[in-house]
Amino acid sequence: MKSQDTPFEGGPMDGRVLPVLLGPTGHPPKTYRIPVPDPDDGPPTVYVYRRVPRGHSKRLGLIQGWKYEYDPDDTSGGRLRWPWSKPSGKPGDTQG
C-alpha cells in the first residue's frame, strides 16, 4: 500500500508529520481518528482530525497536497453520510 507523509495542525498532534495510508483514489481519508487509552481503565479519548487542502497551484488552482486540522467538536460519530439518507437533527433544532 502507498502512504504519504501528512502534517497535523492543532490539538495534541500539532506540528507532527505522520505517514498516512492512501485510499484507492490516491487520497488520504477525510477523517483521521486517534484513540488514546485512558490510564484509569476508562473509555479511550478519541482525537479527530479533518482533511483540508494544504495549498493550491497558482495557474490551475489544483490541490497540491493535504493536511489534517484538529476538530474538537466532531459530531459525525464516524458514520457515513449517504445522499439518500434522511437528514440528521441538528443540535438546538426543535421540530414538532
C-alpha positions in Angstrom: 0.0 0.0 0.0 1.1 3.5 -0.7 1.5 6.1 2.1 2.1 9.9 2.2 3.7 12.0 4.9 0.9 14.2 6.1 1.2 17.2 8.6 -1.2 17.6 11.5 -2.2 21.1 12.8 -3.8 21.9 16.1 -4.7 19.7 19.1 -2.2 17.3 20.7 -0.6 16.3 17.4 0.3 19.9 16.3 3.4 20.0 14.2 3.8 16.3 13.7 4.1 14.6 10.4 2.9 11.0 10.1 2.7 8.6 7.2 -0.9 8.1 6.3 -2.1 5.3 4.1 -3.7 6.4 0.8 -7.0 5.0 -0.5 -7.7 3.6 -3.9 -8.2 7.1 -5.3 -4.7 8.2 -4.1 -6.1 10.5 -1.3 -5.8 10.1 2.4 -9.1 9.5 4.4 -11.3 12.5 5.1 -11.2 12.0 8.8 -8.3 10.6 10.9 -9.2 9.3 14.4 -6.5 8.7 17.0 -7.7 6.7 20.1 -5.7 7.4 23.3 -6.2 4.9 26.1 -7.3 6.2 29.5 -4.7 5.4 32.3 -7.6 4.7 34.7 -9.2 2.0 32.6 -12.0 4.3 31.4 -13.2 4.8 27.9 -10.4 5.9 25.5 -10.2 9.6 24.3 -10.5 9.9 20.6 -8.9 12.9 18.8 -10.5 13.7 15.4 -8.7 15.4 12.6 -10.3 16.6 9.3 -8.5 16.6 5.9 -8.1 20.0 4.3 -6.1 21.2 1.3 -2.5 22.2 2.1 -2.4 24.6 -0.8 -3.4 25.3 -4.4 -1.3 25.8 -7.5 -1.3 29.3 -9.0 -2.1 28.5 -12.5 -4.8 25.9 -12.4 -5.9 26.0 -8.8 -5.2 22.3 -8.3 -4.8 21.0 -4.8 -1.1 20.4 -4.1 -1.4 18.2 -1.0 -3.4 17.6 2.1 -3.0 18.3 5.8 -5.1 17.4 8.8 -6.7 20.0 11.1 -7.9 19.3 14.7 -11.7 19.1 15.0 -12.6 19.2 18.7 -16.3 19.4 18.0 -16.7 16.2 16.0 -20.4 15.5 15.6 -20.3 12.9 12.8 -19.9 9.9 15.1 -17.8 8.2 12.5 -20.8 7.3 10.3 -21.0 7.5 6.5 -23.5 10.0 5.1 -25.2 8.7 2.1 -27.0 11.2 -0.2 -30.3 9.3 0.0 -30.4 9.0 3.8 -32.6 11.2 6.0 -31.0 14.4 7.3 -29.8 14.2 10.9 -31.3 16.5 13.5 -29.1 19.5 14.3 -28.3 20.5 17.9 -30.8 23.1 19.1 -33.2 22.2 16.2 -36.8 21.9 17.5 -39.2 20.0 15.3 -42.7 19.2 16.2 
